[in-house]
Each structure stands twice: as C-alpha cells, then as structure tokens.
Amino acid sequence: MHHVTRRNFLNRTSMGLGALATASISQDGDLFAGTRKVKPEMGIHHPARARRVIYLHMSGGPSHLDTFDNKPQMQKHHGEPLPPSVIGKQRLTTMTREQAKLLVAATQQEWGHFGESGMEMNTAFKEISTIADEICLIKSVHSTPINHDPAVTFLQTGSPLSGRPCLGSWLSYGLGSENKDLPEFVVLLSNGGQPVPSRYWHNGFLPSRHQGVQFQSKGDPVLYLSNPEGIDDSNRKNLVTGINALNELKQKQIGDPEIEARINAYELAYRMQSSVPELMDISRESKETLEAYGASPGNASFANNCLLARRLAEAGVRFIQLYDRGWDHHSDVTSNIKNKIGQVDKSCAALIKDLKQRGLLEDTLVIWGGEFGRTSYGQDRGNSYGRDHHPNCFSLWMAGGGIQGGVTIGETDDFGYNVAKDKVEVHDLHATMLHLLGIDHERLIYKFKGRDFRLTDVAGNVVQAALA
C-alpha cells in the first residue's frame, strides 16, 4: 500500500490548489532569490555596513550595576530599604519575593573613565577598557521575561515562547552563505552554569538548513564528523551519494522542502570533513596571537572560542554565537563578577583588536551582553549578598560593522532599577542589527500557518544613535 503524506494528499486533491500551496511552501526559503542577484554583502534592501555578526552572550545575566552602570547615589542608601516607588508594580522572582527586606546593595567595585570618550566601567575590565572608543555602550536595554530561559529565548528569537527562528537562522535565511563548505550559523559554548539548550540556535519554522551548528573547541570539531572505524573518505562519499539519490527520488514524489534540506545537510557534512578540522586548529596561529587571546590549543575555553570566532568570521561564516556560562550571581556578586570579568576580558578585547588589525572589524558586528541585568537590592544568601534577575534595565555593548564607537546611549535612575532615558527594547536591538546587515526588519518575512512572521514581530525601531 502506498503511504500517503499530508502533502501527497494535497497534491492529489482540491483541483490542484494543494499542489500550488505545496509549491509555495517549498519556495518560501527563496523569498529573496531575486534580490540575491547582487552580492550578499551588499545587503538585500539597502547597502550593508556589516557582513557578519559575532554575538558574545554572557549567559546568566551580568549585573549592569557591577560592570557598566555605576550608581554613586546607591552608596548613600546602602543597607536601606529600596523605596516602593522605585519598584512600582514590577514582578519579583520567587527567590526574593518572600525576602523580609529588599535592601539597597551598593556596588563594591572600583570604577574608572576610559578612552577619549571617557566611558565609565568597572576597572576590572583592564583590556576592554582599552577599546572603549571602539564600542557603543547601551545602558538602557529593556526586556520583559524575568527568568533565564524565556529571557534568552526572547533575546534570541524576538519571542519569550520557544518555537520561533533565532537570530542566526533569520540571517542565514535572509543573506545566505559566503562559504559553501561551512554552515552559515555556528555556535560555541564555554564554562559551566546556566543550561544552554540547543533550541537557542534552532531554525523554528524556517527550513532546517538554517539551523545553527554547534562546534566543539576540544576533540571532534563537530559531533560525528569523523569517519567511523573502517570507513574511509571514498566509502563515506559513496554512502552520501547513495542516500541523497534516494532522497532525491522521494523529493520528486512529494516536493517536501525538508528533504531538500536533508540532502544539503549530508553534502555539507561531507564537505565539512575537509574544511572544519583545519579551520578549528588554532595551533596554526602565531604565539603572539595565542597569548593576546589567552588561548591554549587543545583546551576548551572562552578564549579559544573567541579566537575561533575570528577564524570563522574570516572564513565566511555569517553568524557566530558564543555562549559563556557562569554569570548568574545570586550570591557574592562582588567576588563572582570580578572572577567572570577576568575570564572574558582579555579575549573580548583581543577579538576586537585582532578583527581591526585584519580589516575585518569594519564589516563585522560584535555584540556583548546577557539576557537581563540584576537587582539593585541584595539577595540574601548568607554572609555575602547577590543580586536577583532584573529585566527592566541592563547594559549591552556593540562594536564594528557600522557602529559608532565611544558612545554611551541611555540612562537608568539613581538606583539602576528603571530606564530614565532612551529606552532600547529587544526588538530595537534586532532591528538595528538587521539594518546594519542591509536588511529592513519590516521586510524580512516568512509566512507560516497563514501569518507573516518576522524577527521583530510587530515592533522594533533602529537605534540611530548607535550608527556611525
């Protein structure tokens, strides 16, 4: 008996309307095929300032009050109850909702002004402070989810509910590839801490070829990329060719775009066997470069991942996402924030300097930040205080590809609890990123279940003050 799929049924019924619908679905991924007559780096709606993105995600939510948003007024009120008028009707997590007192916890960090711009930040940023004039610091980012998973999901997909395509998938869909031997979207993880599930780099309802690929900085660069024992390259090629021949037969029968995506995935995986191991071998870098990043060949670290990000950008990967875990400081924020800054400071600065020295920074957009900030009141965890989740305002910085360096955007109130000036919503960040890549965020659309979806949903404005 012949197996009848939904698409097969539609193709054979409804006076051909099912066939038309199926054809429309299969062509969704080629929405911009006409505009791709120009080079992808030129953008699809207007000239692009950036060709690629390196997103440095500090997973867990760095405290803005201990990194980039100094509040001297809090010193005067340290240990006093945070005024109810400041908290307003904002939600509190269950971790502090029942806490007897919400007492102002002033930062114990040292602060300084750096660069010609005089940008203020924690002096523990010994290296990032040297690139102050390259970065645009936004102190007024505003989000809504108060817990990690929906907050990261919102930042990565434009929705707090899982199931939407993430940033890298949208860029893969809109701009395509610059290197046929590598994925358009690569993910690297470092350190332990807050869980980072693979759905943070999922393609959602976009064709599966736009899903992110996780690379490993230690061991096999990609899981199962190496040939199994007893299988050589010739056997592997014959196997891929045979499987794809069967898939092509099925594709002709039912016209399912996911079969085409599977064919492309097999072919890409085969090509990656040659391209990826060499690309991921940082031992090829000079001693000076390794020392600048603090990288060590053979190890798994954030430093190694930053160096790999530069190599991936150089090779033409469109979107490179680094997740560094361990920023969830519910206790002893004073010591923990210094420790985490020490783990990422040198590598982040080296990445910016290295990109600039190689002529890549001018068309590479670099983003640094977490999913939310932390509270200005202390979270009681014994002898030392921490800070709870706080989405209402936090800090994030960008550099490179069309960004104006040495600029600080937005302000928070005296307690760092509310945005006081120039609020920047998550959808505004997305609109700005797409704008720099030559994409009008209102025109990057994918039809799904009868609705036009976009990364910025029904919101988003380009942050003009951030543009060079």
Helices and strands as residue ranges (DSSP letters): H 6-12, G 14-16, H 17-27, G 28-30, G 35-37, G 40-42, E 52-59, G 64-66, H 73-76, H 84-87, E 111-114, E 119-122, G 128-134, E 135-142, H 148-157, H 167-175, E 185-190, G 198-201, G 208-210, E 213-214, H 233-254, H 257-279, G 282-284, H 287-293, H 302-315, E 319-325, H 333-357, G 361-363, E 364-369, E 373-374, E 379-381, E 384-386, E 389-390, E 394-400, E 407-409, E 411-412, E 419-421, E 424-425, H 426-436, E 446-448, E 451-453, G 464-466
